[in-house]
């Protein structure tokens, strides 16, 4: 049986594929368009070169999605190797130049010699949808944060007292009155009615605070009229983004409920609908991919890595290679669980009593929760404060 290895340096419009044998000799080197007919022709030619083909690729989605889909549909073994790993590995190969052909050859050779690469598998349709929806939600939340920051900067320039009093993610308090003179003319009672009609929370308190702030500022600043119009526009953008996020939340919940691990994941304290869906997006919920909770913790960036050298030992530092979004999910859910779970609160308090800083204690809790979540998903059972005891024989 002839074994060969194929490396694909993926791109948007074109890929470069290099095939090597067990001695590292190149059997094929070709640039192919990112189109189905050419990719199918490449697959046919590669399969004709050997009996057993192992593929490697440096992208797991995006421009490489079509190539990966074709390979998986034809029952090919495809391993993912990151671009950073390829860049570092290239330094140990001859020559300083960088070409697509060289990168593809490095990918093929790394797949040939390494046994720790992550195999790509056909994804669950629900997980793919959640990945798209949660990614879009993250983008919208980031857009909302940027818009709120711009709004705060504009409002501070004409009415700093009102900017301090407002929750600018709330619904509609800035779409009508943005200057001290306008707020004073309206008065607290009419402003309260106006806010209540727009379902603003604590309208009476906000109206009183806004009028008090307006009474303390009688100076009209340059550019006040134009800035007030910009504040009005930005406030409407924030409201629109809030509505889009709310609509996405409903779609995420409806799709998440279709997944087989919905009850298991949401049973964990601190893991609600959104964070649970964001956990599924990068992991797929299949713990067999990771093998052990240690690998899941490393992938999520909550397991410290050693940095020992010479006489220095026991030096642990934050990892550099991990999934940033998954780390945010694990950290945030651990933070929420401190308020909702007595077990999490006791663990956090114990770490703080040991001298850990707040962030260190939360990360330690997140690492411990990874073990629990991994076991629950492996066994397919929901979280219980007290683990079930084995029945006596």
C-alpha positions, 0 to 999 in steps of 0.5 A: 500500500502506497501512502502519500500526503497532500498539503493545501495552501488555501487562498480566496481565489486559488489554492496550491497543492503539493503531494509528497511520498514517504521519503518527502519527494514531491509527486505533484505541485499544482495551483488550482482555482477555488472552483468545484470542477478543478478541485474534483480534478485535483482530487482525482489526480491525487488519488491516482498517485497512491493508495492512502492519502492524508490531507493537510490544510491551513484554513478550517473555513472561509476560502477553504470551505469548498475544498474541505467540503469536497474532501470530506464528502469523498471520505478523505482524511483532512487535518488542520494545521494553523498558519502560525504553525506553518510559519514557524515550521518553515524556518527549519526548511531550506531557503528563506523565500516564501511561496505558496508552493513552499507553504503547501510542501511544508504542510504536506511534510508536517502532516506526514511527520506529526501525529497531534494534528486536529482532524476535520470532521463533517459539522452538525448543521445546527452547529454551523448555524449557531457559528454563523448566528453567534459570529454575527451577534458578536459583530453587532455587539461590537458595532453597538459598543463603538457607536455608544462610545462615539455617542458618549464622546459627542454628548460629553462635548455639549452636555457632560452632566447628562452623559454621566446620568444616562445608560446609553444602551437603554431604549430611546432616551436621547432621540428627542432632547440632547441640550440643557436648554431643551431639557429645561424647557420640557421640564421633569414631568413632561420629560418623564411622560415622554420617556415612559411612552418609549418604555425607558426604565426608571423614567421618573428617576432619569427625568429628575436627574436630567433636569437637575443636570440641565439646571447646573449648565446654562452655558451654550457651547460652540457646535451644540446644535450640530452635535445634538443632531449627531447625538440623535442620529447615533442614538437611533443607530444604538436602538436599531442595533439593540433590535437586531441583537434581540432578533438574533437572540431569538434565532439563536435560542430557537436553533440552540434548542434543536441541538441534542446537548441543549439541556446538558449545557444550559444545566451548568450554572452560568451557561445560559442560551447565548453563552451555551450557543457560543460554547457550541460554535467552536467546539461542536459539543463533541468531546471525543474530538478533544479526548481529555478535559485538559485538551479542551481547557488548553483550546479554551485558554484557561489552562496555564502552560509551563515556561521552565528553563535551566534552574527555573521550574514551576513557572506557569504563564498564560498560553498564547495559542487558544480560541479567544471566543471560547476563553471569553465564554468560559471566563464569563460563565464562571463569573456568572456562576459565582453569583448563581452557584454556592459551589462556585462561590465557595471555590472562588472564595477559597482561591481568594483566601489563598492570595489569588487575584480576582482574575486568577480565581475566576480562571481557576474556577473556569478551569475546574468547570471545564472538567465538569462540563466535559464529563457531562457532555461525555456522559450525556447527563445534566448538571447536579449540585451533588454528583450521583453516587454509585449504587452498592452491588 
